[in-house]
């Protein structure tokens, strides 16, 4: 492939992806605004008009922010690639670092510099989302002090853990011969698996406080559910999610013997015991139906394909020059190729979004079915409706927008499926 052809393919994909995203976002805005003043018939007895309108306004506000993020993201992407931003950054880092401390340090410095500049460019949107949009709708509990503390901890973890791991992967890329991409993938997967054990026990507590679930009746109910489902966890914890946000959630985390159940304190304050049990049964369904394992296998396969593609593209001159970058002549190009492929993937990945979203929605329906067999489906429906209302999730998304982006089925479809499903006996 010639450089000009690759430039044309990249530009066409960027234009097409932007056109699709803008069109879908416009559909979402029109559909939500059109249905703002009327609660869907299925929810009129349980959702007040004021709550429905608040959800619509929250959705529209997020859509407006998404529009400007999309415009800025496209400009930044073009700035990095065809307008020479990455080429200039590479030249500056190469001249400042390589002669003094060597090739590996240069490659690490290049990726670190790229990440830092990217984070700074995204900072205004992150600030606005947290301290303006979320604040306006009553979700933000984050203080400036906590926000800065989180940022400082993230930087420290990146320096202490992230940079050495990055250096290890880049060293493998340069030292393992023509099959470096296979060894680099194996190293990366080892890091991912290790993180499943390390993050819940050592890193997550740096950002949030985790306490054992003290509500004895609820704890007994949850443990009985896990026994019925044949699931063992290391502990049941309550996380102080209310320090940062009013949004509620529950999740499983960890791997093997390090698995743990985590409830947001906001969730426990809003749901009744039976509803908490039903939500947990849904999350258990993801594990028992092997959704987590399947997703990890899919992620491993995609990561392998990514490294294999990187291994080939890193040797192709047109890949660099077609995206506005001059490859290094006397230094390794592994880090440069990695950054470029990540930038290109952000464009071409848009077209795969509906496939992954559809897969995720199917898993959610299956987990709901599992929950109905191991808990009360009526309690699950009630909990889902409360969570939709508390999180200001719109009940009237544009159907096509939802098909393209939503990882969870829209509330109307999800609750309708629960109603259609015949009652199932709760397993002893």
N, C-alpha and C positions, 0 to 999 in steps of 0.2 A: 504494500500500500504506500502511496506517496504521501508526503506531508500535507499537500493541498487537499487530497481526498479525505484524509483523516480530519483536517480542520473543517471541511464541509460536512462530514458526518456528525462531528461533535456539535457544530453550530445548528444543524438541522434538528438534532435530538434535543438540544437546549430550547430551541424555539417551540418545538412540538410539546415538550414537557411543560413549559410555561403556559402555552395555550390551553392545554388540558387542565392544568391546575387552576388557572384563572377562570375558565369556563365552569368548572365544578364549584369553585368558591362562589361565583356569581349565582349559580343555581341554588346553593345552600342559603345564601343571603335572601334571595327572593322567596324561597319556600318558607323559611322560618318567619320572615316578616309578614308574609301573607296569612299565616296561621297564628299570628301572635295573639290575637284577641278572642280566640275561641279554643277552649280545651277540647281535645279529641273525645269523641263520644264514649270510648271505652274507659276514660278516666274522669268523667264529669262528676262522679259521685265521690271521688277520692282525692282529686287535685283541685285546689282553689285557683281561680283565674289569676290572682295576683302572683302566685307561685309560678304558674305557667308563663306569665309575661316576664317575670324575672329571669327565668331560664332562657327565654327567647332573647332578651336583651343581653344576657351574658354570652350567649352563642354569637350574636351579631357583633358584640365588642371583640370577641376573640377572632372572628372572621376578619374584621377590619385590621387588627394587628397582624394576622396571618398574611393579609394582602401586602402590607408594607414589608414584612419579613421576606416575602417571596421576591419583591422588587429589589430589596437590598441584597438578598442572597444571590440573585442573578448578576447584579453589578459586581459584587465581591468575587464571584466565580470567574467572571470575565476578566476582572482585574488581576486575579491570580494567574490566569492562563493566557488568553490571547493578547491581553494588554501588557504582559511582561512582568507582573508583580512577583511571581515565583522565581522567574529568571533573575530578577534584581536581588531578591532575598538570598537566593543560592550563591550568587556572585559575592555578595557582602559577607555571608557566613564563611564561604570558602576562603576568601582572602584573610579574614580575621582569625579563623580557627585552625585551618589545615596546616599552615606552615609552622605553627607553634606546638600543637599537641597531636597531630596526626589525622589519618583518614577516618578512623572510627569515631573520634570525638567530633569531627566535622559533621558526620552523618547524624549523630545524636543531636548536635546543636541545631542542625537544619530543621529537624522535625520538631524540636522543642520551640524554636523560633516561630515556626509555622503555627503551632498550637497556640502559643501566646498571642500572636497577632490576631488569629482567628477569634480567640476568646475576647480580646479587647474590642473587636468589631461587633461581636454579638452582645456585648455588655449593655448597651443602651436598651435593647429589646428585653433582655432579662430584667433589668431594673424596672422598665415600664410595666412589664407583665406582673412583677411581684408587688411593687409599691404604688401602682396606679390601677391597673385593671383588676387584679385580685383584691386590692384594698377597696375599690369602689363597690364591689359586690359582697364585701364582708368576709372574704375567705382568708385574706392574709393575716397571719399572726406574727410574721417575721419582723424583728426589729433590725435597725441598722447594725447594731452591735453583733447580733446573732448572724446576720448576713455576712459581715466582714469576718467573723470567726469561722464560719463555714468555708469561706474562700481561702482563709489562711491555712486551715486544716487540709483542704484539697490540694493547695500548692505544696505543702509540706509532704503529703503522701506521694504526690507526683515526683517530688525530688528524691525522696528516700526509697520508694518502691518502684515507681513507674520508669524513671530514667535507667536504673540498672537493668530492669527487664527489657526495656527497649534496646539497650546496648547489647544485651545477650542475643536477642533476635537478630539484630543487625550484624553482629559478629558471625553468627551461623550463616547468614546470607552471604557473607564474604569469604568464609573459610570452608564451606562444605562442598565446593565444586559445583558441577552443573546441576546436581540434584538438590541444591540448597533450599529450593522452595518446599521440598518435601520435609526436610529436617526442620525448617523454620515453622512449617505448619504443625509438626509434632510438638515443637517447643511451645508454640502458642496455645495449643489445646491443653498441654500440661498446665500452663498458667491459668487457663480458664477453669479447669477442674479444681486446681488448688484454691482458686478464689472462692469456689462454692463452700469451702470449709473455713477459709481465713476471714472472708468478709463478714459473715454473720457474727462470729465470735470475737473478732478483734477490731475490725474497721468500723462497722455500723455503730458500735457503742461510742465511738469518738464523736458522732454527730447527734445521736439520740440516746435517751435513757430507756432502758429495757428493765421491766420489773416482772416478776412472776405473777401470773394471774391469781389474785387473792379472793375473788368472788367464789366461795366454796360451792354453792349450788350450780353456778355456771360451769365451773371447772369440772364438777362431777358429770354434768351433762355432756360437756365436750369430750371428756375422756371416754364416756360410754359410747359416743358416736365413733370415735377413733377405733375403739375396740370392735364395734360392729363392722367397721369398714376394713379392719385388719391393717391399721396404720399405726406406726410407732414414731414418736418424735422425742427429741431430747428435752423439750420444755415448752410450756405455754407462757407467752410473754405479752405484756402490754407496752406499747411504744408511745411516747409522748408526742404524737404527731400534731397535737394541738399547739405546740410551741411555734410551729411554722405555718400551719394551714388549718382551716376548718373542714377541709375535705376528709372523708372517711374511707377506710380500706381495711382489708385483712389479707395476709399472704403467708405462704410457706417459703422458707428459705433454707439454704444449706444443702448438704449432700451426704448421703450415707448416714452415719451415726450423728452427724452434726445438724440434721434436720430439726427445724423448730417452727412453731406456729406463732405468728405475731399478729396481734390485734392493735389497731389504732385506738387510742383512748376516745377519740371522737366517735368511732363506730360503737363502742360499748355504751357510750352515753346516750346514743340515739335509738339503738335497737333493743327489743326485748330478748329474753334468753332464747326463746324458740327461733327467733329470726337470726340471732347470732349463730345458733346451731345449724340452721339451713344454709347460711352463707359459708360457714366452714365446710359443710358437706359438699357444696359446690367446688370449693378449692381442693378438697380431698379427691373429688372426681378427676381433676386434672392429673393428679399423681397416679391414682389407681387405674385410669384409662391410658396411662403411659403418654399423655400429651407432652409432659415435660421431657421425657426421654426422646420422643420423636422430634421435638423441636431442637434438642441438643444434637441429635444425629443430623438433622437438616442443616443446622448451623455449622457443624463440622464439615459436611459435604460442601457447603457454600464457601467456607473459609479455605478448604483445600483447592477448590476451583479458583478462588481469588489468588492464592499464592502461585498456583500453576500458571495462571494468566500473567501474573506479575513477573514470573520467571522468564516468560517469553517476551513480554513487552519491554522489559528492561534492556533487552539487547537490540531493540529496533529503533533506529535513529529517527524515523518518521513519527514515532509515538511522542518524543520530546519536542521536536521542531514543529509538529502539527499543533501543539498546544502552547506554542510561544516560548519554549524553553530550550536553551542550548545545553546539550549533555556535557558532563565533565569529560575532559580528554585524558587526564592523568589521575583522577580520583574515582572511587566507586560511584556508581549511579543508583545503587539500591534504594537509598533513602529518597532520592529525587523521584525515582519511578514510583515508589510507594505513595508519596504525596500526590503525584499526578493521577495515579489510578484511583485513589480515594476521591479526588475531585471529579473525575469522569464518572465514577460510580454513582455520585450524588445526582447526576443527570439521568443516566440510563436506568438507575434503580426505580425511578418514578413509574416506569411502565410495568414493573413487577408488583407494585403496591397492591392492586386488587387481588392478585393471586394469594399473597400472604394474608391479607385481610380476610378473604373468604375462608381460608383454612382456619384462621383463628376463630371466626364466627361459628364455624362448624363445631370446633372444640367446645365453645361456650354452650351450645345447645346440648352437646353430649354430657357436659359436666352438670347442666341443669337436670338432665334426665337421671344422672347418678344421684344427685341431691334429692330428687323426688323419691327415690327408692330407699334412701337412708335417713331422710328427715321429712318434715311436713312441707309439701309443695306450696300450700297456702302461705305458710310462714316465709318461704323463699320469695314468693310473689310480693308479699307485703314488704319484705326487706329491700327488694330491688326497687320498689316504687319509692320507698323512703330515701334510698341512696340516690336515686335519680333526682328527687326533689332537693335533697340537701346539697348535692353537687351541682345543682342548677343545670342538669343535662336536659337538652330540649327533647320534648316528646314528638316533635314534628320535623325531623331532619329531612333534607331532600333525599329521596330514595337512591338516586344514582350516586350522590356524594357519599352516602352511607355505604353503598356497595364497594366503592373505590377505597375508602379510608377506614371505615369503622372496624376495629378489632373485636368489638362486642356487638351483638345484634341490637338494633334499635329497641327501645322499651316496648313498643306496640307489638313487635314480632315476638319478642322474648316472652312477654307475659301471656300473649295469645297461645304460644306453644305450651306453656304451663297449664293453661286452662283446658286446652284440648287433650292433654295427656291424662289418661284415666288414672284414678288413685292407685298407688302401688303400696303393698304392705311394707312397713318399715322392718328391715331385717333385724332379727333378734340379736 
